[in-house]
Amino acid sequence: MFKHIDETGYTNDLACYLKHGGYAELKKALTLEPQFIKDEVKKSQLRGRGGAGFGCGVKWGFIDAKKTTKPIYLICNADESEPGTFKDRQIIHQDPHQLIEGMIISCFANSVHLAYIYIRGEFPEGARILERAISEAKARNFLGKNILGTGYDLEIYVHRGAGAYICGEETGLIESIEGKRPYPRIKPPYFPAVLGLYQCPTIVNNVETLCNVKHIVSMGGEAYAKIGRPNNTGTRLIGVSGDVKKPGYYEFECGALTLGELIYDVCGGIRNDNKLKAVIPGGSSSKVLRADGRFKLKDKEIGLNDIPMDFDSFAAIGTMSGSGGVIVMDDTRDLVACLANLSEFYAHESCGQCTPCREGSQWMKKILRRMTGGDARATDPALLKSVADNIAGRTVCAFGEACAWPVQSFLAAFRDEFEAKAK
Ligand SMILES: Cc1cc2nc3c(=O)[nH]c(=O)nc-3n(C[C@H](O)[C@H](O)[C@H](O)COP(=O)(O)O)c2cc1C
């Protein structure tokens, strides 16, 4: 059941993809009504795999091709910059045609004729693989003009970023494609579905989300919704890094495993048989959990090992499964140093548009540097908290939360370690 994706033996060219039934779902989709496909995606309860877990069918429902005279765009978000997250790059490297097929079906369903894959600058190999996959798909008329004789036209372009985390935020990404500095836009009014790329209706979806669409077309929305748990459907790719014996990325049904089963049964437990100390469950911006913490889930109190690996369970205990990046820390870790490391990243990546984030992320970095450098002041834990509290909720985009939540949650869960440094 816990099949490691690496072991599939797949090659990533079109011949191999076709041998395994590739593009059959595209052929099927092109015989269906676009609205029918949208309805199936809604029924599937597919949730976005990029971070927020927003309903894919709900997002697509904001766009009605019959009610707009503007072109509709679709953008695949392949920026994948959140520390701890490394799943989209595996899909791109190992199975690029699954993404291309998922995108073509999604574009057909939403009357899109021009789509982009926005890939982060640090993935040159991924960009080359996608370019090759696109030209292979075009050569077989799965893409381009009059796709498979149906009269439907679609072009997909790969757009390489220059290596900035903020370009993963959908409106920053849109600004970047438009050739501008990627300052995120204010919502409202700039919801991509309303005023997106070139001020036109735009769908932005994560790589993994779009791959799922092909499987929904194959099995139908209702059957797909039976995989996993209600409202947490389908499979998920989870990247596990840090102090486990077998780090890697794994695919399993949403909610089929608990966090403890993932760490101990799938990943072989903690390296050197050390003790587990803390887990960041969904990419570095999700709130950290103490290994010995008690969490309230549906009127029950449970331990960390018993948390089901699904969207709703992590949200219910006050964190998130976000981008599926589980970071495991053992009892040899200095958590002040771990947080300092994360804060360096966020201070470097703030786009600088909003003052609380631009200034605050630097201040948090400086305070944590002096705490790890032996120069901490007695007031530093309180100062750190106050800076973080003044960033979250006060910025144009959720980068503010992304940099403040680690600080707030590390401080809340491990205050003693911060106090000890501040003496
Ligand atoms: C600071 C920041 C960085 C983000 N980075 C990514 C990213 O690298 N990849 C991604 O798919 N979504 C990222 N997101 C979420 C996107 O804004 C957007 O919600 C997502 O691409 C939607 O796709 P989905 O609905 O399929 O999940 C980021 C959000 C924020 C606030």
The ligand as an SDF file (V2000), in Angstrom:
LIG
                    3D

 31 33  0  0  0  0  0  0  0  0999 V2000
    3.8030   32.9500    0.0710 C   0  0  0  0  0  0  0  0  0  0  0  0
    3.0430   31.8970   -0.6990 C   0  0  0  0  0  0  0  0  0  0  0  0
    3.7330   30.9700   -1.4700 C   0  0  0  0  0  0  0  0  0  0  0  0
    3.0330   29.9970   -2.1990 C   0  0  0  0  0  0  0  0  0  0  0  0
    3.7530   29.0960   -2.9360 N   0  0  0  0  0  0  0  0  0  0  0  0
    3.0760   28.1590   -3.6640 C   0  0  0  0  0  0  0  0  0  0  0  0
    3.7900   27.2250   -4.4600 C   0  0  0  0  0  0  0  0  0  0  0  0
    5.0330   27.2290   -4.5090 O   0  0  0  0  0  0  0  0  0  0  0  0
    3.0680   26.3120   -5.1790 N   0  0  0  0  0  0  0  0  0  0  0  0
    1.6900   26.2750   -5.1380 C   0  0  0  0  0  0  0  0  0  0  0  0
    1.0770   25.4590   -5.8190 O   0  0  0  0  0  0  0  0  0  0  0  0
    0.9910   27.1500   -4.3790 N   0  0  0  0  0  0  0  0  0  0  0  0
    1.6520   28.0810   -3.6550 C   0  0  0  0  0  0  0  0  0  0  0  0
    0.9440   28.9900   -2.9200 N   0  0  0  0  0  0  0  0  0  0  0  0
   -0.5480   28.9440   -3.0020 C   0  0  0  0  0  0  0  0  0  0  0  0
   -1.0270   29.6880   -4.2670 C   0  0  0  0  0  0  0  0  0  0  0  0
   -1.2060   31.0620   -3.9550 O   0  0  0  0  0  0  0  0  0  0  0  0
   -2.3700   29.1420   -4.7620 C   0  0  0  0  0  0  0  0  0  0  0  0
   -3.2780   29.1460   -3.7150 O   0  0  0  0  0  0  0  0  0  0  0  0
   -2.2730   27.7330   -5.3270 C   0  0  0  0  0  0  0  0  0  0  0  0
   -1.3410   27.6560   -6.3750 O   0  0  0  0  0  0  0  0  0  0  0  0
   -3.6370   27.2990   -5.8260 C   0  0  0  0  0  0  0  0  0  0  0  0
   -3.5850   25.9890   -6.3110 O   0  0  0  0  0  0  0  0  0  0  0  0
   -4.4710   24.8260   -5.6810 P   0  0  0  0  0  0  0  0  0  0  0  0
   -5.8380   25.3970   -5.4600 O   0  0  0  0  0  0  0  0  0  0  0  0
   -4.4460   23.7800   -6.7310 O   0  0  0  0  0  0  0  0  0  0  0  0
   -3.8220   24.4150   -4.4160 O   0  0  0  0  0  0  0  0  0  0  0  0
    1.6180   29.9590   -2.1610 C   0  0  0  0  0  0  0  0  0  0  0  0
    0.9320   30.8800   -1.3540 C   0  0  0  0  0  0  0  0  0  0  0  0
    1.6280   31.8310   -0.6360 C   0  0  0  0  0  0  0  0  0  0  0  0
    0.8570   32.7960    0.2050 C   0  0  0  0  0  0  0  0  0  0  0  0
  1  2  1  0
  2  3  1  0
  2 30  2  0
  3  4  2  0
  4  5  1  0
  4 28  1  0
  5  6  2  0
  6  7  1  0
  6 13  1  0
  7  8  2  0
  7  9  1  0
  9 10  1  0
 10 11  2  0
 10 12  1  0
 12 13  2  0
 13 14  1  0
 14 15  1  0
 14 28  1  0
 15 16  1  0
 16 17  1  0
 16 18  1  0
 18 19  1  0
 18 20  1  0
 20 21  1  0
 20 22  1  0
 22 23  1  0
 23 24  1  0
 24 25  2  0
 24 26  1  0
 24 27  1  0
 28 29  2  0
 29 30  1  0
 30 31  1  0
M  END
$$$$
